[in-house]
Amino acid sequence: MKAGIHPDNFRVVAFKDMSNDEVFLTKSAAPTKETLEVDGTEYPLIKLEISRTSHPFYTGKAKLVDTAGRIDKFKNKYAKFKK
């Protein structure tokens, strides 16, 4: 690897998938102000909308995750065409 291009401030961080509340720990240098306690130890928290535990490619299931209300917006937009 090329010297001097990687950050030195990496630490163990808790990543939380907000769609299914799954938490996993890994090293990261991403900044965050929130923390989460896992097994009695407090870690910096990074919130994710989708991860390997909820993405259809990895789970093999066509699971719909609607976090921004996209389905409701679509239904409202095209309700006038419904007969």
C-alpha positions as CSV (number, residue, x, y, z in Angstrom):
1,M,0.0,0.0,0.0
2,K,1.1,3.6,-0.6
3,A,2.4,5.2,2.6
4,G,0.7,8.3,4.0
5,I,-2.7,8.1,2.3
6,H,-4.7,6.2,4.9
7,P,-6.2,7.8,8.0
8,D,-4.6,7.2,11.3
9,N,-7.8,7.9,13.4
10,F,-9.6,4.6,12.7
11,R,-11.3,2.9,15.6
12,V,-14.0,0.3,16.2
13,V,-17.4,1.7,15.3
14,A,-21.0,0.3,15.7
15,F,-23.0,0.4,12.4
16,K,-26.7,0.1,12.9
17,D,-29.1,-0.8,10.1
18,M,-32.2,1.3,10.8
19,S,-34.5,-0.9,8.7
20,N,-34.0,-4.0,10.9
21,D,-32.1,-2.7,14.0
22,E,-29.1,-5.1,13.2
23,V,-25.8,-3.8,14.8
24,F,-22.3,-4.9,13.7
25,L,-18.9,-3.7,14.7
26,T,-16.0,-2.9,12.4
27,K,-13.2,-0.4,12.1
28,S,-13.9,3.0,10.5
29,A,-12.6,6.6,10.4
30,A,-16.0,8.1,9.7
31,P,-16.9,11.0,12.0
32,T,-19.9,10.7,14.3
33,K,-21.3,12.4,17.4
34,E,-23.6,9.6,18.5
35,T,-22.7,6.6,20.6
36,L,-24.2,3.1,21.2
37,E,-23.6,0.6,24.0
38,V,-22.9,-2.9,22.8
39,D,-22.2,-5.7,25.3
40,G,-21.3,-3.1,28.0
41,T,-18.9,-1.1,25.9
42,E,-19.8,2.3,24.3
43,Y,-18.9,2.7,20.6
44,P,-19.3,5.6,18.1
45,L,-22.5,5.0,16.1
46,I,-23.0,5.2,12.4
47,K,-26.7,4.8,11.2
48,L,-27.3,3.0,7.9
49,E,-30.6,2.8,5.9
50,I,-29.6,-0.5,4.3
51,S,-26.8,-2.9,4.9
52,R,-25.8,-6.5,4.2
53,T,-28.5,-7.7,6.6
54,S,-31.4,-6.0,4.8
55,H,-30.3,-5.7,1.2
56,P,-32.2,-8.0,-1.1
57,F,-29.1,-9.1,-3.0
58,Y,-27.5,-10.5,0.2
59,T,-30.7,-11.8,1.9
60,G,-32.2,-13.4,-1.2
61,K,-35.6,-11.9,-0.4
62,A,-37.3,-9.1,-2.2
63,K,-37.9,-7.1,0.9
64,L,-39.3,-3.6,0.4
65,V,-37.8,-0.9,2.7
66,D,-39.6,2.4,2.4
67,T,-37.8,4.9,4.5
68,A,-38.7,8.1,2.7
69,G,-42.4,7.5,2.0
70,R,-41.7,6.9,-1.7
71,I,-44.6,4.5,-2.1
72,D,-47.1,6.9,-0.6
73,K,-45.9,9.7,-2.9
74,F,-46.3,7.4,-5.9
75,K,-49.8,6.4,-4.9
76,N,-50.9,10.0,-4.3
77,K,-49.4,11.2,-7.6
78,Y,-51.2,8.5,-9.7
79,A,-54.4,8.2,-7.7
80,K,-56.2,10.5,-10.2
81,F,-55.8,7.9,-12.9
82,K,-57.4,5.1,-10.9
83,K,-60.9,4.2,-12.0
